[in-house]
Amino acid sequence: KSPTYGELFSLNVHDLFVRRYGYLFGSTDSTFNAGIFGVNLELWVKEGVTKEVEYWMEENSRDVLWQYGTQPLMLLSLHSKWGKLTPKWNRDGLGWNSDISEKQLQDGYILHWSGKGICMHADFFR
């Protein structure tokens, strides 16, 4: 389960978000994992997403607002402008979730490795 906006962002981010967009995201709003990410480039340009990402990068350089790499940039810049992929498109949890069936793996379009069991970690091969 992905964390919510309320779990990820401090009150400082809440205040900046309201000043920028005129509303506050819901503390229980769902987030997404940008590890698997598709984008309509025409909409990206039309919606000025690059400008929004740059805004949040600048704010984070002034005062550390989060600790999760670049994921928060996407979450803040694309709030309410994204849709969920079906689990087939992002068979997430490989490397830590042992409850994924062989059928789910065979039916998955993209197998998304993450966590301690990720095959890129040196310990995976020991």
C-alpha positions in Angstrom: 0.0 0.0 0.0 1.3 3.4 -1.0 1.6 6.1 1.8 -0.8 8.9 1.7 0.0 12.6 1.1 -0.6 13.3 4.8 2.0 10.6 5.8 4.6 12.0 3.4 4.5 15.7 3.7 5.1 18.1 6.7 3.0 21.1 7.5 5.6 23.3 5.7 4.7 21.5 2.5 1.0 21.8 3.2 1.4 25.6 3.5 3.4 25.9 0.3 0.9 23.7 -1.6 -2.0 25.9 -0.5 -0.2 29.1 -1.5 0.8 27.6 -4.9 -2.5 25.9 -5.8 -5.2 27.5 -3.6 -6.3 24.2 -2.0 -4.9 21.6 0.3 -4.5 18.0 -0.8 -6.4 15.6 1.4 -4.3 14.0 4.0 -5.6 10.6 3.0 -5.2 11.1 -0.8 -3.6 8.2 -2.5 -0.1 8.5 -3.9 1.6 6.7 -6.7 5.0 5.0 -7.3 6.8 6.7 -10.1 8.9 3.6 -10.6 6.5 2.7 -13.4 5.4 5.9 -15.0 3.7 6.7 -18.3 3.1 10.2 -19.5 1.2 12.0 -22.2 3.9 14.5 -23.3 1.4 16.9 -24.9 -0.5 17.2 -21.6 2.7 17.5 -19.7 3.6 20.6 -21.7 0.1 22.0 -21.7 -0.2 21.6 -17.9 3.2 23.2 -17.3 4.4 20.2 -15.3 8.1 21.0 -15.8 7.6 24.4 -14.3 5.8 22.8 -11.3 8.6 20.3 -10.8 11.2 23.1 -10.9 9.2 25.1 -8.4 9.2 22.2 -5.9 12.9 21.6 -6.5 13.7 25.2 -5.7 11.5 25.1 -2.5 13.2 21.9 -1.4 16.7 23.5 -2.0 15.8 26.4 0.4 14.5 24.1 3.2 14.6 20.3 3.1 10.9 19.5 2.8 11.2 15.7 2.2 13.7 12.8 2.3 12.4 10.5 -0.4 14.4 11.5 -3.5 12.5 12.7 -6.5 9.2 10.9 -5.8 7.7 13.9 -3.9 8.4 16.2 -6.9 6.1 14.1 -9.0 3.5 13.7 -6.3 3.2 17.4 -5.6 3.4 18.5 -9.3 0.9 15.9 -10.5 -1.6 15.9 -7.6 -5.1 15.1 -8.9 -3.6 14.8 -12.5 -2.9 11.1 -12.6 -4.6 7.8 -12.8 -3.9 4.3 -11.4 -2.5 1.5 -13.5 -4.1 -1.9 -13.1 -1.8 -4.3 -11.1 -1.0 -6.0 -14.4 0.9 -2.9 -15.5 2.9 -2.6 -12.4 3.4 -6.0 -10.7 5.1 -4.3 -7.8 6.7 -5.9 -4.7 9.0 -8.3 -6.3 12.0 -8.5 -3.9 9.9 -8.3 -0.7 6.4 -9.5 -1.2 6.2 -13.3 -1.1 2.4 -13.4 -1.7 2.6 -12.9 -5.5 1.4 -15.9 -7.3 3.0 -17.5 -10.3 -0.1 -16.6 -12.3 0.2 -12.9 -11.3 3.8 -13.0 -12.5 2.8 -14.6 -15.8 0.0 -12.1 -16.3 2.0 -9.0 -15.4 3.1 -6.7 -18.2 5.9 -5.0 -16.1 7.6 -6.8 -13.2 8.7 -4.2 -10.8 11.6 -5.2 -8.4 12.0 -3.2 -5.2 13.0 -3.7 -1.6 15.8 -5.7 0.0 15.4 -8.7 -2.4 15.9 -6.6 -5.5 18.2 -8.5 -7.8 20.6 -5.6 -8.2 21.7 -5.9 -4.5 24.9 -7.8 -4.0 23.3 -10.1 -1.4 20.7 -11.4 -4.0 23.4 -13.5 -5.6 24.8 -15.0 -2.5 
